[in-house]
Amino acid sequence: MREVAIIGIGQTPVGEHWDKGLRELALEALEAALRDAGVERVDALLVGNMLSGQIEAQEHLGALVADFAGMHGVEAVKVEAACASGAAALRLGYAMVAGGLADRVAVVGVEKMTDASGEQITAALATAADAEYEAVQGLTFTALNALLMRRYMHEHGYRREDFAPFSINAHRNAVHNPYAMLRFPITAEAFASARMIADPITLLDASPVCDGAAAVILCPAEEARAFQERPVRIRASAVATDTVALHDRRDPLWLEAVALSAHRAFQQAGVGPEDIDFFELHDAFTIMAALSLEACGFAPRGRGVALALEGAIFREGQLPIATMGGLKARGHPVGATGLYQIVEAVLQLRGQAGPNQIPHARLGMTQNIGGTGATVITHILEAMD
Amino acid sequence: MREVAIIGIGQTPVGEHWDKGLRELALEALEAALRDAGVERVDALLVGNMLSGQIEAQEHLGALVADFAGMHGVEAVKVEAACASGAAALRLGYAMVAGGLADRVAVVGVEKMTDASGEQITAALATAADAEYEAVQGLTFTALNALLMRRYMHEHGYRREDFAPFSINAHRNAVHNPYAMLRFPITAEAFASARMIADPITLLDASPVCDGAAAVILCPAEEARAFQERPVRIRASAVATDTVALHDRRDPLWLEAVALSAHRAFQQAGVGPEDIDFFELHDAFTIMAALSLEACGFAPRGRGVALALEGAIFREGQLPIATMGGLKARGHPVGATGLYQIVEAVLQLRGQAGPNQIPHARLGMTQNIGGTGATVITHILEAMD
């Protein structure tokens, strides 16, 4: 297998793009990535998306984006793994380059959520859960996460306010990210008094509904320097799954697929949690951030929130997370999120993260989660010397 | 790159499965394929599906099928390319084995269409077309194919009845396929007087709405004999795309992506149209069969229907097609179709096609089409000596 490098990145601002469709968003990110890499043609295009069939009455995004991008004839398909669709597309793009099936691959994540009503989008997002055993009971995605958060608080003795650092950190970092949706800081007081959505989850625990697209260009690592001064190597790419329904898990507070996916990634890269300089995790809800930190091995069981309270997750801390705003404040256009994480990690590893730069960042980890931990995709990226 | 072999196949009968959900159908095919290969665990699972989000309120099929199959922790994602979703999943499974990322891969195509009303399914299938420029005009998928058929008749001087051999051949072959949906022969008279759907397409030009699942197990060709007495080698796997909207094509009667995908497949395999013993083509509508034969190089331009009228497409002919009933009579559960084609080709190459056996079949070709030719995926399979 060949080593794979990221030689181009692109993203649209995350927000409510009333004036743009799926194809326009995808193209904006894709063109930026191609320009960044100095590449005009690719051998294959993989599109990560979850909701276009339900919300935009448009499937077949592989061909649609290829067509709109003028990539006549190119191999193109869509990949879906609920909110982990973006990283799932990257994983298969990585496989094609690593395996020698393609030399230049474009991977785009795109989602347009704001054309739907609140009720429609809530129902559409619930298709990430088990339709026949969870959604049919009226369980929304936020409600599932609320169950997890309530249980976690009960089990480990935390108060709702203890989750504030996750949200404060994300909002603080989003201020300096021109592509982030919610570019304002929040206070602990604001967090404590935020509007309740699904007890104990408030508006400030949850990531926003939004539109956006992000893209990367891949090539074999040995060719990377010809295109990009500061290429980034993909040191690991690992997917793991767990039961879709929460109630089927022996221990709902232990995200087995997070543990497995991270373990596989650490093994592939030959590194451990202590080697990671920053972690773009899947903070769709604050509880997911806490559980991920634990199952990845960054914090002992029940200490994910403690790690945040100790300040380790902030830019100056031991393990900065959500360094460009995370899902919480950059925004969470579901099928695109996995690629936003990658684009942001590349910015850090290139030293282009502006005021959010993590000093001496060499090794970054990203983790994209589908459902309540049913699909988990971990990548470890490294700055190439 | 490693050579890849198919060591196990499985399928459910195609039909109206009121008593089974998506996961039950997928599992039935998957378990049959695993049993056939004598394999218990795989490294990765790829699921081809188009409509589950829209019709079953269930996305996230990779994790769902892995979960239901008891494949705890396994890498799993869904792949979508409209009606070519099944072959798209195979293509990526092939890439993972060929590239050395996995040694055992399961690929399942599954679709459940009959839980929806006729109007719902028509709208859902139209998401394979361009939502903003085609579907929004009220163009259904059948209507798009009717435009093609009308133009073809005008251009090349055929009558509606001239398309009958495609349908007659498919129905004749389905009679002996225990997994086919429409297991009855039809006559030229029945074809001529069939109920009009979208002029000039009648009920007997079109494939039925139905449910089903099909699966294959892949491994490196050099290991295949350890699992399967009669393994089948994947000699070529090629994807090409074209504009999604029909009106964007210079010549709507020339399926550019069919030509490109077939050309790439022939090149990979180092063979030409004359070497192919049988062809499982995408006869969702009779016009698609005719246009595919032409763009693949099996018939000159405008002579696809003539080829059928001459009898070449029948079991005894020069280029048998739809040997187990095709989309027309085996049925077209859209996201599963690409894998039904593969399973049937493997049966032919193993000499297990019963009364439908093509004598001395050594090299078979399959072609799965998404939209009106926007995504085309061609595989060439060979019996291993």
HADDOCK unambig.tbl for C-alpha pairs under 7 A between the chains (distance, minus, plus):
assign (segid A and resid 1 and name CA) (segid B and resid 99 and name CA) 6.70 0.50 0.50
assign (segid A and resid 1 and name CA) (segid B and resid 100 and name CA) 6.55 0.50 0.50
assign (segid A and resid 53 and name CA) (segid B and resid 54 and name CA) 6.48 0.50 0.50
assign (segid A and resid 53 and name CA) (segid B and resid 127 and name CA) 6.67 0.50 0.50
assign (segid A and resid 54 and name CA) (segid B and resid 53 and name CA) 6.51 0.50 0.50
assign (segid A and resid 54 and name CA) (segid B and resid 54 and name CA) 5.52 0.50 0.50
assign (segid A and resid 57 and name CA) (segid B and resid 127 and name CA) 5.35 0.50 0.50
assign (segid A and resid 57 and name CA) (segid B and resid 131 and name CA) 6.24 0.50 0.50
assign (segid A and resid 58 and name CA) (segid B and resid 127 and name CA) 4.51 0.50 0.50
assign (segid A and resid 58 and name CA) (segid B and resid 128 and name CA) 6.75 0.50 0.50
assign (segid A and resid 58 and name CA) (segid B and resid 130 and name CA) 7.00 0.50 0.50
assign (segid A and resid 58 and name CA) (segid B and resid 131 and name CA) 5.50 0.50 0.50
assign (segid A and resid 59 and name CA) (segid B and resid 82 and name CA) 6.43 0.50 0.50
assign (segid A and resid 59 and name CA) (segid B and resid 127 and name CA) 5.02 0.50 0.50
assign (segid A and resid 59 and name CA) (segid B and resid 128 and name CA) 5.47 0.50 0.50
assign (segid A and resid 60 and name CA) (segid B and resid 80 and name CA) 6.79 0.50 0.50
assign (segid A and resid 60 and name CA) (segid B and resid 81 and name CA) 4.96 0.50 0.50
assign (segid A and resid 60 and name CA) (segid B and resid 82 and name CA) 5.10 0.50 0.50
assign (segid A and resid 60 and name CA) (segid B and resid 128 and name CA) 5.44 0.50 0.50
assign (segid A and resid 62 and name CA) (segid B and resid 81 and name CA) 6.71 0.50 0.50
assign (segid A and resid 63 and name CA) (segid B and resid 241 and name CA) 5.72 0.50 0.50
assign (segid A and resid 63 and name CA) (segid B and resid 242 and name CA) 6.80 0.50 0.50
assign (segid A and resid 63 and name CA) (segid B and resid 244 and name CA) 6.43 0.50 0.50
assign (segid A and resid 63 and name CA) (segid B and resid 374 and name CA) 6.14 0.50 0.50
assign (segid A and resid 63 and name CA) (segid B and resid 375 and name CA) 6.17 0.50 0.50
assign (segid A and resid 64 and name CA) (segid B and resid 244 and name CA) 5.85 0.50 0.50
assign (segid A and resid 67 and name CA) (segid B and resid 242 and name CA) 6.56 0.50 0.50
assign (segid A and resid 67 and name CA) (segid B and resid 243 and name CA) 5.14 0.50 0.50
assign (segid A and resid 67 and name CA) (segid B and resid 244 and name CA) 6.93 0.50 0.50
assign (segid A and resid 72 and name CA) (segid B and resid 241 and name CA) 6.95 0.50 0.50
assign (segid A and resid 72 and name CA) (segid B and resid 242 and name CA) 6.32 0.50 0.50
assign (segid A and resid 73 and name CA) (segid B and resid 240 and name CA) 5.05 0.50 0.50
assign (segid A and resid 73 and name CA) (segid B and resid 241 and name CA) 4.50 0.50 0.50
assign (segid A and resid 73 and name CA) (segid B and resid 242 and name CA) 5.53 0.50 0.50
assign (segid A and resid 73 and name CA) (segid B and resid 257 and name CA) 6.25 0.50 0.50
assign (segid A and resid 74 and name CA) (segid B and resid 240 and name CA) 5.53 0.50 0.50
assign (segid A and resid 74 and name CA) (segid B and resid 241 and name CA) 5.69 0.50 0.50
assign (segid A and resid 75 and name CA) (segid B and resid 239 and name CA) 5.00 0.50 0.50
assign (segid A and resid 75 and name CA) (segid B and resid 240 and name CA) 4.80 0.50 0.50
assign (segid A and resid 75 and name CA) (segid B and resid 241 and name CA) 6.06 0.50 0.50
assign (segid A and resid 76 and name CA) (segid B and resid 241 and name CA) 6.74 0.50 0.50
assign (segid A and resid 77 and name CA) (segid B and resid 80 and name CA) 6.37 0.50 0.50
assign (segid A and resid 77 and name CA) (segid B and resid 81 and name CA) 5.54 0.50 0.50
assign (segid A and resid 77 and name CA) (segid B and resid 88 and name CA) 6.96 0.50 0.50
assign (segid A and resid 78 and name CA) (segid B and resid 79 and name CA) 5.87 0.50 0.50
assign (segid A and resid 78 and name CA) (segid B and resid 80 and name CA) 5.11 0.50 0.50
assign (segid A and resid 78 and name CA) (segid B and resid 81 and name CA) 6.22 0.50 0.50
assign (segid A and resid 79 and name CA) (segid B and resid 78 and name CA) 5.87 0.50 0.50
assign (segid A and resid 79 and name CA) (segid B and resid 79 and name CA) 4.60 0.50 0.50
assign (segid A and resid 79 and name CA) (segid B and resid 80 and name CA) 6.12 0.50 0.50
assign (segid A and resid 80 and name CA) (segid B and resid 60 and name CA) 6.80 0.50 0.50
assign (segid A and resid 80 and name CA) (segid B and resid 77 and name CA) 6.39 0.50 0.50
assign (segid A and resid 80 and name CA) (segid B and resid 78 and name CA) 5.12 0.50 0.50
assign (segid A and resid 80 and name CA) (segid B and resid 79 and name CA) 6.13 0.50 0.50
assign (segid A and resid 81 and name CA) (segid B and resid 60 and name CA) 4.95 0.50 0.50
assign (segid A and resid 81 and name CA) (segid B and resid 62 and name CA) 6.72 0.50 0.50
assign (segid A and resid 81 and name CA) (segid B and resid 77 and name CA) 5.54 0.50 0.50
assign (segid A and resid 81 and name CA) (segid B and resid 78 and name CA) 6.22 0.50 0.50
assign (segid A and resid 82 and name CA) (segid B and resid 59 and name CA) 6.41 0.50 0.50
assign (segid A and resid 82 and name CA) (segid B and resid 60 and name CA) 5.07 0.50 0.50
assign (segid A and resid 88 and name CA) (segid B and resid 77 and name CA) 6.96 0.50 0.50
assign (segid A and resid 95 and name CA) (segid B and resid 96 and name CA) 6.17 0.50 0.50
assign (segid A and resid 95 and name CA) (segid B and resid 101 and name CA) 6.75 0.50 0.50
assign (segid A and resid 96 and name CA) (segid B and resid 95 and name CA) 6.19 0.50 0.50
assign (segid A and resid 98 and name CA) (segid B and resid 99 and name CA) 6.77 0.50 0.50
assign (segid A and resid 99 and name CA) (segid B and resid 1 and name CA) 6.72 0.50 0.50
assign (segid A and resid 99 and name CA) (segid B and resid 98 and name CA) 6.77 0.50 0.50
assign (segid A and resid 99 and name CA) (segid B and resid 99 and name CA) 3.31 0.50 0.50
assign (segid A and resid 99 and name CA) (segid B and resid 100 and name CA) 6.14 0.50 0.50
assign (segid A and resid 100 and name CA) (segid B and resid 1 and name CA) 6.56 0.50 0.50
assign (segid A and resid 100 and name CA) (segid B and resid 99 and name CA) 6.14 0.50 0.50
assign (segid A and resid 101 and name CA) (segid B and resid 95 and name CA) 6.77 0.50 0.50
assign (segid A and resid 127 and name CA) (segid B and resid 53 and name CA) 6.65 0.50 0.50
assign (segid A and resid 127 and name CA) (segid B and resid 57 and name CA) 5.35 0.50 0.50
assign (segid A and resid 127 and name CA) (segid B and resid 58 and name CA) 4.51 0.50 0.50
assign (segid A and resid 127 and name CA) (segid B and resid 59 and name CA) 5.02 0.50 0.50
assign (segid A and resid 128 and name CA) (segid B and resid 58 and name CA) 6.77 0.50 0.50
assign (segid A and resid 128 and name CA) (segid B and resid 59 and name CA) 5.47 0.50 0.50
assign (segid A and resid 128 and name CA) (segid B and resid 60 and name CA) 5.42 0.50 0.50
assign (segid A and resid 131 and name CA) (segid B and resid 57 and name CA) 6.24 0.50 0.50
assign (segid A and resid 131 and name CA) (segid B and resid 58 and name CA) 5.50 0.50 0.50
assign (segid A and resid 239 and name CA) (segid B and resid 75 and name CA) 5.03 0.50 0.50
assign (segid A and resid 240 and name CA) (segid B and resid 73 and name CA) 5.07 0.50 0.50
assign (segid A and resid 240 and name CA) (segid B and resid 74 and name CA) 5.55 0.50 0.50
assign (segid A and resid 240 and name CA) (segid B and resid 75 and name CA) 4.83 0.50 0.50
assign (segid A and resid 241 and name CA) (segid B and resid 63 and name CA) 5.73 0.50 0.50
assign (segid A and resid 241 and name CA) (segid B and resid 72 and name CA) 6.97 0.50 0.50
assign (segid A and resid 241 and name CA) (segid B and resid 73 and name CA) 4.52 0.50 0.50
assign (segid A and resid 241 and name CA) (segid B and resid 74 and name CA) 5.71 0.50 0.50
assign (segid A and resid 241 and name CA) (segid B and resid 75 and name CA) 6.08 0.50 0.50
assign (segid A and resid 241 and name CA) (segid B and resid 76 and name CA) 6.75 0.50 0.50
assign (segid A and resid 242 and name CA) (segid B and resid 63 and name CA) 6.82 0.50 0.50
assign (segid A and resid 242 and name CA) (segid B and resid 67 and name CA) 6.59 0.50 0.50
assign (segid A and resid 242 and name CA) (segid B and resid 72 and name CA) 6.32 0.50 0.50
assign (segid A and resid 242 and name CA) (segid B and resid 73 and name CA) 5.53 0.50 0.50
assign (segid A and resid 243 and name CA) (segid B and resid 67 and name CA) 5.15 0.50 0.50
assign (segid A and resid 244 and name CA) (segid B and resid 63 and name CA) 6.43 0.50 0.50
assign (segid A and resid 244 and name CA) (segid B and resid 64 and name CA) 5.88 0.50 0.50
assign (segid A and resid 244 and name CA) (segid B and resid 67 and name CA) 6.96 0.50 0.50
assign (segid A and resid 257 and name CA) (segid B and resid 73 and name CA) 6.27 0.50 0.50
assign (segid A and resid 374 and name CA) (segid B and resid 63 and name CA) 6.16 0.50 0.50
assign (segid A and resid 375 and name CA) (segid B and resid 63 and name CA) 6.19 0.50 0.50
